[in-house]
Amino acid sequence: MSTPATPTAPDGTPAAPDGIPAAPDGTPAAPGDTASPTPTSSPGAARLDRVIVGWLTLLVVIGTLYAVLFLPLYLGVVPVPVSALLGAGVVFLAIRLSYRLTGSMLAALAPALGWLVAAVYLSFSRTLGYPLVIGDWRATLLLGVGALAAAVGVGLSWGAHQLAMVARTRAGDGVRPPDVPGVTTQRTPAEH
C-alpha cells in the first residue's frame, strides 16, 4: 500500500492541503506569515540589529534636517518641496526596516520618534532671527507627509506584529495574546 504524497508549496517546503506553506514543525502557517519578521536568535546578531536601528534613527534625524534645509527649493519661480517627499520615504523605510530587523515595536518606533523630535525642534528653531521652517504650505506638507509616513510605517509594523502573534498562537508555542475581559475564547483541553 502506498502512502499519500505530502503536498508542497511552490518553493518546495511542505504545505497544508489548502496550499499554505507549513511551518518547520509541520503545522500550517498563517496566510500572511511571510510578512512576519525574522528576528535573529544569537545575542551578537541582536546587538548588531539594535546598533543598526540606532543608525537608522540617526539617519532619519539627519534626513529631517536636510528636508528642512532644502524645503524652500525652487525650480525657476515654482516651489518644488521634493525634500518633504524624500524625507517621508526615508522615515517610512527606516520604520519598516527597524521592525524587520528586530521584530520589536519599540525598535520600529525609534525612527518615528527621532523624526518627530527633529521636526518639532527644527520647526521652532531660528537662525539669525529667521525661522528654519518657512510658514507656508510647504511646511505643512513637510510635517503632514512625514507624520503620515510615520503613522503608516508604524501601523503596518503593528499589523505584522499582530499577524506574527496569531501565527505563534496557532503554532502552539504557548505565547497567547492577553485575555480581554468580557471576551470568551475557546481553549484547547491542554490549556485548562
VEXVO-127216 format. One record per residue (C-alpha): residue in three letters; chain; x, y, z. Coordinates in steps of 0.05 Angstrom, whole numbers, always signed. Layout:
! VEXVO-127216
@semar: ALA	romi: A	xx: X	yy: Y	zz: Z
...
END
This chain:
! VEXVO-127216
@semar: MET	romi: A	xx: +0	yy: +0	zz: +0
@semar: SER	romi: A	xx: +29	yy: +68	zz: -18
@semar: THR	romi: A	xx: +29	yy: +129	zz: +26
@semar: PRO	romi: A	xx: -4	yy: +193	zz: +1
@semar: ALA	romi: A	xx: +43	yy: +246	zz: -26
@semar: THR	romi: A	xx: +55	yy: +305	zz: +20
@semar: PRO	romi: A	xx: +32	yy: +370	zz: -13
@semar: THR	romi: A	xx: +88	yy: +420	zz: -24
@semar: ALA	romi: A	xx: +89	yy: +495	zz: -35
@semar: PRO	romi: A	xx: +120	yy: +524	zz: -99
@semar: ASP	romi: A	xx: +186	yy: +535	zz: -62
@semar: GLY	romi: A	xx: +189	yy: +461	zz: -42
@semar: THR	romi: A	xx: +170	yy: +469	zz: +31
@semar: PRO	romi: A	xx: +115	yy: +424	zz: +59
@semar: ALA	romi: A	xx: +47	yy: +454	zz: +52
@semar: ALA	romi: A	xx: -21	yy: +441	zz: +83
@semar: PRO	romi: A	xx: -75	yy: +412	zz: +38
@semar: ASP	romi: A	xx: -101	yy: +482	zz: +25
@semar: GLY	romi: A	xx: -34	yy: +503	zz: -6
@semar: ILE	romi: A	xx: -10	yy: +547	zz: +52
@semar: PRO	romi: A	xx: +64	yy: +532	zz: +67
@semar: ALA	romi: A	xx: +74	yy: +495	zz: +132
@semar: ALA	romi: A	xx: +118	yy: +516	zz: +190
@semar: PRO	romi: A	xx: +182	yy: +475	zz: +203
@semar: ASP	romi: A	xx: +144	yy: +432	zz: +254
@semar: GLY	romi: A	xx: +92	yy: +414	zz: +201
@semar: THR	romi: A	xx: +36	yy: +458	zz: +226
@semar: PRO	romi: A	xx: +4	yy: +503	zz: +173
@semar: ALA	romi: A	xx: +29	yy: +575	zz: +174
@semar: ALA	romi: A	xx: -17	yy: +634	zz: +174
@semar: PRO	romi: A	xx: -34	yy: +661	zz: +105
@semar: GLY	romi: A	xx: +2	yy: +727	zz: +117
@semar: ASP	romi: A	xx: +60	yy: +697	zz: +155
@semar: THR	romi: A	xx: +110	yy: +714	zz: +100
@semar: ALA	romi: A	xx: +109	yy: +786	zz: +124
@semar: SER	romi: A	xx: +126	yy: +768	zz: +196
@semar: PRO	romi: A	xx: +194	yy: +789	zz: +220
@semar: THR	romi: A	xx: +252	yy: +741	zz: +226
@semar: PRO	romi: A	xx: +289	yy: +766	zz: +288
@semar: THR	romi: A	xx: +357	yy: +735	zz: +297
@semar: SER	romi: A	xx: +370	yy: +688	zz: +355
@semar: SER	romi: A	xx: +442	yy: +699	zz: +374
@semar: PRO	romi: A	xx: +458	yy: +755	zz: +424
@semar: GLY	romi: A	xx: +513	yy: +783	zz: +379
@semar: ALA	romi: A	xx: +466	yy: +789	zz: +320
@semar: ALA	romi: A	xx: +412	yy: +820	zz: +363
@semar: ARG	romi: A	xx: +461	yy: +872	zz: +388
@semar: LEU	romi: A	xx: +482	yy: +887	zz: +317
@semar: ASP	romi: A	xx: +408	yy: +896	zz: +298
@semar: ARG	romi: A	xx: +399	yy: +946	zz: +355
@semar: VAL	romi: A	xx: +461	yy: +984	zz: +331
@semar: ILE	romi: A	xx: +432	yy: +986	zz: +260
@semar: VAL	romi: A	xx: +366	yy: +1012	zz: +288
@semar: GLY	romi: A	xx: +405	yy: +1067	zz: +324
@semar: TRP	romi: A	xx: +440	yy: +1086	zz: +259
@semar: LEU	romi: A	xx: +373	yy: +1086	zz: +222
@semar: THR	romi: A	xx: +344	yy: +1133	zz: +274
@semar: LEU	romi: A	xx: +404	yy: +1179	zz: +266
@semar: LEU	romi: A	xx: +395	yy: +1175	zz: +191
@semar: VAL	romi: A	xx: +323	yy: +1197	zz: +199
@semar: VAL	romi: A	xx: +343	yy: +1256	zz: +243
@semar: ILE	romi: A	xx: +396	yy: +1278	zz: +192
@semar: GLY	romi: A	xx: +346	yy: +1267	zz: +135
@semar: THR	romi: A	xx: +296	yy: +1312	zz: +172
@semar: LEU	romi: A	xx: +349	yy: +1366	zz: +177
@semar: TYR	romi: A	xx: +363	yy: +1362	zz: +102
@semar: ALA	romi: A	xx: +288	yy: +1361	zz: +86
@semar: VAL	romi: A	xx: +280	yy: +1426	zz: +125
@semar: LEU	romi: A	xx: +341	yy: +1458	zz: +94
@semar: PHE	romi: A	xx: +320	yy: +1441	zz: +23
@semar: LEU	romi: A	xx: +246	yy: +1456	zz: +33
@semar: PRO	romi: A	xx: +250	yy: +1525	zz: +1
@semar: LEU	romi: A	xx: +277	yy: +1496	zz: -64
@semar: TYR	romi: A	xx: +252	yy: +1530	zz: -127
@semar: LEU	romi: A	xx: +254	yy: +1508	zz: -200
@semar: GLY	romi: A	xx: +251	yy: +1575	zz: -234
@semar: VAL	romi: A	xx: +194	yy: +1610	zz: -199
@semar: VAL	romi: A	xx: +157	yy: +1546	zz: -179
@semar: PRO	romi: A	xx: +169	yy: +1520	zz: -108
@semar: VAL	romi: A	xx: +189	yy: +1446	zz: -110
@semar: PRO	romi: A	xx: +187	yy: +1416	zz: -39
@semar: VAL	romi: A	xx: +213	yy: +1348	zz: -62
@semar: SER	romi: A	xx: +253	yy: +1342	zz: +2
@semar: ALA	romi: A	xx: +189	yy: +1333	zz: +41
@semar: LEU	romi: A	xx: +171	yy: +1272	zz: +0
@semar: LEU	romi: A	xx: +241	yy: +1243	zz: +3
@semar: GLY	romi: A	xx: +243	yy: +1254	zz: +78
@semar: ALA	romi: A	xx: +177	yy: +1218	zz: +86
@semar: GLY	romi: A	xx: +203	yy: +1159	zz: +45
@semar: VAL	romi: A	xx: +265	yy: +1154	zz: +90
@semar: VAL	romi: A	xx: +221	yy: +1155	zz: +152
@semar: PHE	romi: A	xx: +175	yy: +1100	zz: +125
@semar: LEU	romi: A	xx: +231	yy: +1055	zz: +102
@semar: ALA	romi: A	xx: +271	yy: +1064	zz: +167
@semar: ILE	romi: A	xx: +210	yy: +1044	zz: +209
@semar: ARG	romi: A	xx: +195	yy: +982	zz: +167
@semar: LEU	romi: A	xx: +268	yy: +960	zz: +166
@semar: SER	romi: A	xx: +275	yy: +970	zz: +241
@semar: TYR	romi: A	xx: +216	yy: +925	zz: +253
@semar: ARG	romi: A	xx: +240	yy: +873	zz: +204
@semar: LEU	romi: A	xx: +309	yy: +871	zz: +236
@semar: THR	romi: A	xx: +286	yy: +864	zz: +308
@semar: GLY	romi: A	xx: +212	yy: +844	zz: +310
@semar: SER	romi: A	xx: +203	yy: +896	zz: +364
@semar: MET	romi: A	xx: +152	yy: +951	zz: +362
@semar: LEU	romi: A	xx: +197	yy: +995	zz: +406
@semar: ALA	romi: A	xx: +252	yy: +989	zz: +353
@semar: ALA	romi: A	xx: +201	yy: +1008	zz: +300
@semar: LEU	romi: A	xx: +180	yy: +1069	zz: +340
@semar: ALA	romi: A	xx: +252	yy: +1095	zz: +347
@semar: PRO	romi: A	xx: +258	yy: +1125	zz: +277
@semar: ALA	romi: A	xx: +187	yy: +1155	zz: +282
@semar: LEU	romi: A	xx: +203	yy: +1188	zz: +348
@semar: GLY	romi: A	xx: +270	yy: +1212	zz: +320
@semar: TRP	romi: A	xx: +233	yy: +1245	zz: +263
@semar: LEU	romi: A	xx: +181	yy: +1276	zz: +308
@semar: VAL	romi: A	xx: +232	yy: +1306	zz: +356
@semar: ALA	romi: A	xx: +276	yy: +1332	zz: +299
@semar: ALA	romi: A	xx: +217	yy: +1361	zz: +260
@semar: VAL	romi: A	xx: +187	yy: +1396	zz: +321
@semar: TYR	romi: A	xx: +255	yy: +1423	zz: +343
@semar: LEU	romi: A	xx: +271	yy: +1449	zz: +274
@semar: SER	romi: A	xx: +202	yy: +1479	zz: +266
@semar: PHE	romi: A	xx: +214	yy: +1524	zz: +327
@semar: SER	romi: A	xx: +288	yy: +1538	zz: +313
@semar: ARG	romi: A	xx: +312	yy: +1605	zz: +289
@semar: THR	romi: A	xx: +377	yy: +1624	zz: +256
@semar: LEU	romi: A	xx: +398	yy: +1697	zz: +252
@semar: GLY	romi: A	xx: +328	yy: +1715	zz: +275
@semar: TYR	romi: A	xx: +293	yy: +1677	zz: +218
@semar: PRO	romi: A	xx: +256	yy: +1612	zz: +227
@semar: LEU	romi: A	xx: +285	yy: +1550	zz: +193
@semar: VAL	romi: A	xx: +217	yy: +1524	zz: +171
@semar: ILE	romi: A	xx: +181	yy: +1575	zz: +129
@semar: GLY	romi: A	xx: +108	yy: +1587	zz: +148
@semar: ASP	romi: A	xx: +71	yy: +1567	zz: +85
@semar: TRP	romi: A	xx: +41	yy: +1506	zz: +52
@semar: ARG	romi: A	xx: +110	yy: +1473	zz: +45
@semar: ALA	romi: A	xx: +119	yy: +1469	zz: +120
@semar: THR	romi: A	xx: +50	yy: +1438	zz: +126
@semar: LEU	romi: A	xx: +68	yy: +1389	zz: +72
@semar: LEU	romi: A	xx: +134	yy: +1371	zz: +107
@semar: LEU	romi: A	xx: +100	yy: +1358	zz: +174
@semar: GLY	romi: A	xx: +38	yy: +1325	zz: +145
@semar: VAL	romi: A	xx: +72	yy: +1278	zz: +97
@semar: GLY	romi: A	xx: +125	yy: +1259	zz: +149
@semar: ALA	romi: A	xx: +72	yy: +1245	zz: +202
@semar: LEU	romi: A	xx: +32	yy: +1205	zz: +152
@semar: ALA	romi: A	xx: +93	yy: +1164	zz: +132
@semar: ALA	romi: A	xx: +109	yy: +1151	zz: +205
@semar: ALA	romi: A	xx: +37	yy: +1131	zz: +221
@semar: VAL	romi: A	xx: +32	yy: +1084	zz: +161
@semar: GLY	romi: A	xx: +100	yy: +1052	zz: +176
@semar: VAL	romi: A	xx: +83	yy: +1041	zz: +250
@semar: GLY	romi: A	xx: +14	yy: +1016	zz: +231
@semar: LEU	romi: A	xx: +40	yy: +966	zz: +181
@semar: SER	romi: A	xx: +92	yy: +943	zz: +231
@semar: TRP	romi: A	xx: +38	yy: +935	zz: +284
@semar: GLY	romi: A	xx: -4	yy: +894	zz: +236
@semar: ALA	romi: A	xx: +56	yy: +849	zz: +220
@semar: HIS	romi: A	xx: +68	yy: +843	zz: +295
@semar: GLN	romi: A	xx: -4	yy: +821	zz: +307
@semar: LEU	romi: A	xx: +0	yy: +770	zz: +250
@semar: ALA	romi: A	xx: +63	yy: +741	zz: +280
@semar: MET	romi: A	xx: +29	yy: +735	zz: +348
@semar: VAL	romi: A	xx: -30	yy: +699	zz: +316
@semar: ALA	romi: A	xx: +16	yy: +652	zz: +278
@semar: ARG	romi: A	xx: +55	yy: +636	zz: +341
@semar: THR	romi: A	xx: -10	yy: +623	zz: +378
@semar: ARG	romi: A	xx: -34	yy: +577	zz: +323
@semar: ALA	romi: A	xx: +33	yy: +541	zz: +322
@semar: GLY	romi: A	xx: +23	yy: +526	zz: +396
@semar: ASP	romi: A	xx: +87	yy: +555	zz: +425
@semar: GLY	romi: A	xx: +49	yy: +577	zz: +487
@semar: VAL	romi: A	xx: +50	yy: +651	zz: +471
@semar: ARG	romi: A	xx: -20	yy: +678	zz: +475
@semar: PRO	romi: A	xx: -45	yy: +748	zz: +469
@semar: PRO	romi: A	xx: -73	yy: +776	zz: +535
@semar: ASP	romi: A	xx: -144	yy: +758	zz: +552
@semar: VAL	romi: A	xx: -194	yy: +815	zz: +544
@semar: PRO	romi: A	xx: -247	yy: +819	zz: +599
@semar: GLY	romi: A	xx: -316	yy: +802	zz: +573
@semar: VAL	romi: A	xx: -290	yy: +764	zz: +512
@semar: THR	romi: A	xx: -291	yy: +689	zz: +515
@semar: THR	romi: A	xx: -243	yy: +647	zz: +475
@semar: GLN	romi: A	xx: -243	yy: +574	zz: +462
@semar: ARG	romi: A	xx: -186	yy: +539	zz: +495
@semar: THR	romi: A	xx: -157	yy: +471	zz: +480
@semar: PRO	romi: A	xx: -161	yy: +418	zz: +534
@semar: ALA	romi: A	xx: -86	yy: +426	zz: +546
@semar: GLU	romi: A	xx: -96	yy: +499	zz: +566
@semar: HIS	romi: A	xx: -147	yy: +485	zz: +622
END
